Each structure stands twice: as structure tokens, then as C-alpha cells.
Amino acid sequence: MSAQIRPPDLALSLVGLSKGFAAPDGWRSLFEGLTLRLPAGARMALLGANGAGKSTLLSILAGTVRPDGGQVRTDARVSWPMGFSGGFANDLSGVQNARFVARIYGADTDAVVDFVTGFSELGRDMRLPVRAYSAGMRARLAFGLSMALRFDWYLVDEIIAVGDQRFRARAETMFRDRLSQAGLIMVSHAPAILRQYCTGAVLLDRGRAHVFPDLEEALARQAELAAA
């Protein structure tokens, strides 16, 4: 009798997650024992006051920052925060960076390079070392890589797209296509942008996470906390 194969769990589960940092006045805890589960395909805003730990939590979900305790459990492929370009090897070219990322994720390196080159519109500049790129070029390279690899969850920290109006329109169309089969966790200080992409929210407040199925209810609660 063959063993039953368990289907992958594409939900995001945070179990007892804790993270803090050393400050001049002592240890500061961002969150302690954070536990929640986000179902596959959910589109969630990540809300909270400045310093609540939104970007830190996003980095933990991406696997670029380790929690002090607890863990993230999922079988899903989770993106890095979109628009993040700090992880590039500056002495390597755009092509070499794209190949390196493709290998990490087990993707076809030639296909990834071709997609990023065409989508980013960097053309021959893909063969220049990344240290020669402007901030806009680096951001287009990062966004192109985010779209070249299909993820089950996309993480967004403020930046969705860069470039001129025509490029931003192309980027938004591609991003919405990717979201048709994926979940989203988005940090943004612009409620109008959150309303375009999110239906619910996770609100971080004094080390605890409050999950709201309705975005408007979460935004109203955040406003109440800010006014208190």
C-alpha cells in the first residue's frame, strides 16, 4: 500500500514568533509569541505604527532575517520584498545576478535572464556590473526578477513599480497577473494603494497581531490607535 502524499500547505503560519533589538535604553521587543495563520491566496495589508515591526516581519517571512524565537511554517514559495535591490552582488553584472538568483530557486537560468532583460528594458546594460546602475536601473532589475520567478506569496514593502508611466503600467499589469494565482502581504502608508490590492489586514500593535478579514475595519482601527 503506497504512502499517501500530503498536498503542499500554501498557507503562511507564524508560530510563537519573537523578535527584538538592542537599543540605547536596553532591549526592545517588536513582538513576542506572534502566532497567526494566513490562508493561501489571501491579500493582506500589514499595518501598524512606525517602529511596530512591519518591515522586520516582512523580512522574516522572506527568510532574510531570522526571528529570535518561533518559526514560519509553510510549503509555499515566498518572494523577497519587491523592489528590494540590496542583495545584489555589485561587482557582478545584471545577467550574472539574474543567473545566480535563478539557480537558488531552481529555475531555468536562460529563461530568467531573457525575461528580466526584456521586461526591465535594461538591454545591453544587463551586462554592466550592478555597481554602475542608477537606483532606477537597480529597482527595475529587482522588479523584473520578482516577476520572472513565480511565487505563492508576494511581499511588498512600499515599492510596487518604478520607472516612467509606461513602464509602471506594464509592471502593474504583470503584477496583477501574478497575483491571480498567489497571495500578497503589503506594507504601504498609502491607504489608496492598499485598497487597490488588499482585502484584509494584519495590524501590529504593541507586540501583538490582530487579523482583520475586512481592510476598512483594520484601517479604521489603526486610525483609532493613532489618535489615542
C-alpha positions in Angstrom: 0.0 0.0 0.0 1.6 3.3 -1.1 2.0 6.1 1.3 -0.4 8.9 0.9 1.2 12.1 -0.4 0.3 15.2 1.6 -0.7 18.1 -0.6 1.5 21.2 -0.1 0.3 23.7 2.6 0.5 27.1 0.9 -0.8 28.9 3.9 1.6 31.1 5.9 1.7 30.1 9.6 3.6 32.1 12.2 4.2 30.0 15.4 5.4 31.8 18.5 7.4 34.3 16.5 9.6 36.7 18.6 11.9 39.5 17.5 13.6 42.4 19.2 16.7 44.5 19.1 19.3 46.2 21.4 18.6 49.9 21.9 20.5 52.6 23.8 18.0 52.3 26.7 18.0 48.5 26.7 16.3 45.6 24.8 13.2 46.4 22.8 10.9 43.7 21.8 9.0 44.2 18.5 6.7 41.2 19.0 6.7 38.2 21.3 5.0 34.9 20.7 3.3 36.0 17.5 1.0 33.3 16.2 -1.3 33.5 13.3 -2.3 31.7 10.0 -2.9 33.3 6.7 -4.7 31.1 4.1 -3.3 30.6 0.7 -4.2 33.3 -1.7 -5.1 35.9 0.9 -4.3 39.6 0.1 -3.4 41.2 3.3 -2.1 44.7 4.2 0.4 44.8 7.0 -0.5 47.7 9.2 1.0 49.3 12.4 2.6 52.4 13.7 6.2 53.4 12.8 8.5 51.0 14.6 5.9 48.3 15.1 8.0 45.8 13.2 6.2 45.7 9.8 9.4 45.7 7.6 11.1 43.3 10.1 8.2 40.9 9.9 8.2 41.0 6.1 12.0 40.2 6.1 11.4 37.3 8.4 8.7 36.0 6.1 11.1 36.4 3.2 13.8 34.4 5.1 16.3 37.3 5.0 16.1 38.0 8.8 16.0 35.3 11.5 13.5 35.6 14.3 14.8 35.4 17.9 12.3 32.6 18.6 9.5 30.7 16.9 9.2 29.9 13.3 7.4 30.4 10.0 5.8 27.3 8.7 4.8 26.9 5.0 5.3 24.8 1.9 4.8 27.9 -0.2 7.4 29.8 -2.3 7.7 33.3 -0.7 9.2 36.2 -2.6 11.7 38.6 -1.3 10.3 42.1 -0.6 9.6 43.5 -4.1 11.7 46.4 -5.1 14.5 45.3 -2.7 17.8 45.6 -4.5 20.2 45.5 -1.6 21.0 41.8 -2.1 22.7 42.2 -5.5 26.4 41.4 -5.9 27.6 44.8 -7.1 30.7 43.5 -9.0 28.6 41.1 -11.0 26.6 42.1 -14.0 22.8 42.1 -14.1 22.9 38.9 -16.2 25.2 37.2 -13.6 23.0 38.3 -10.7 19.9 37.0 -12.5 21.5 33.7 -13.2 22.6 33.4 -9.5 19.0 34.1 -8.3 17.6 31.6 -10.8 19.9 28.9 -9.6 18.9 29.5 -6.0 15.3 28.9 -6.9 15.9 26.1 -9.3 14.7 28.0 -12.3 15.9 27.9 -15.9 18.7 30.4 -15.9 18.5 31.3 -19.6 14.7 31.8 -19.4 15.1 34.1 -16.3 17.8 36.2 -18.0 15.7 36.5 -21.2 12.6 37.5 -19.2 14.4 40.1 -17.0 16.3 41.6 -19.9 13.1 42.1 -21.9 10.9 43.2 -19.0 13.3 45.6 -17.3 14.2 47.1 -20.7 17.8 47.3 -19.5 19.0 45.7 -22.8 22.8 45.8 -23.1 23.1 47.3 -19.7 22.3 43.9 -18.3 26.0 43.1 -19.0 27.3 46.0 -16.9 28.3 45.5 -13.3 25.4 46.4 -11.0 27.6 48.9 -9.2 27.3 51.1 -12.4 23.5 51.0 -12.2 21.4 54.0 -11.1 18.9 53.5 -8.4 16.1 53.2 -11.0 18.0 50.6 -13.0 18.6 48.5 -9.9 14.9 48.7 -9.0 13.9 47.6 -12.5 16.3 44.7 -12.3 14.9 43.7 -8.9 11.3 44.0 -10.1 12.0 42.1 -13.2 13.5 39.3 -11.2 10.4 39.3 -8.9 8.2 38.8 -11.9 10.5 36.2 -13.6 10.1 33.8 -10.7 6.6 32.6 -9.8 5.8 32.7 -6.1 2.9 31.5 -4.0 3.2 34.7 -1.9 4.4 38.1 -2.9 5.8 40.5 -0.3 5.7 44.3 -1.0 7.3 46.9 1.2 6.1 50.3 -0.2 7.5 49.8 -3.7 5.4 48.2 -6.4 6.9 49.6 -9.6 9.4 52.1 -10.8 10.2 53.9 -14.0 8.2 56.1 -16.3 4.4 55.9 -16.6 4.5 53.4 -19.5 6.8 51.0 -17.5 4.7 51.4 -14.4 1.6 50.4 -16.4 3.4 47.3 -17.7 4.6 46.4 -14.3 1.2 46.7 -12.7 -0.4 44.5 -15.4 2.3 41.9 -14.8 1.9 42.1 -11.1 -1.8 41.7 -11.2 -1.4 38.6 -13.4 1.0 37.0 -10.9 -1.5 37.8 -8.0 -4.2 35.9 -9.8 -2.6 32.7 -8.5 -0.8 33.9 -5.4 -1.2 35.6 -2.0 0.0 39.1 -1.0 1.3 40.8 2.1 1.8 44.5 1.5 3.2 47.3 3.6 2.2 50.8 2.5 1.5 54.1 4.1 -1.0 54.9 1.3 -4.5 53.6 2.0 -5.5 54.1 -1.6 -2.8 51.7 -2.8 -3.8 49.1 -0.1 -7.4 49.4 -1.3 -6.3 48.5 -4.8 -4.6 45.3 -3.8 -5.7 44.1 -0.4 -9.0 42.8 1.1 -7.9 42.2 4.7 -5.1 43.2 7.0 -2.8 42.2 9.9 -2.4 45.0 12.4 0.7 45.0 14.6 0.1 46.8 17.9 2.3 46.6 21.0 3.8 43.3 20.0 0.5 41.6 19.1 -1.0 40.8 15.7 -4.7 41.4 15.0 -6.1 39.8 11.9 -9.0 41.6 10.1 -10.8 39.9 7.2 -12.0 43.4 6.2 -9.5 46.0 5.2 -11.7 49.0 6.0 -12.2 47.8 9.6 -8.5 47.4 10.0 -7.8 50.9 8.7 -10.4 52.4 11.0 -8.8 50.6 14.0 -5.4 51.8 13.0 -6.7 55.4 12.9 -8.2 55.0 16.3 -4.9 53.8 17.8 -3.0 56.7 16.1 -5.4 59.2 17.7 -5.4 57.7 21.2 
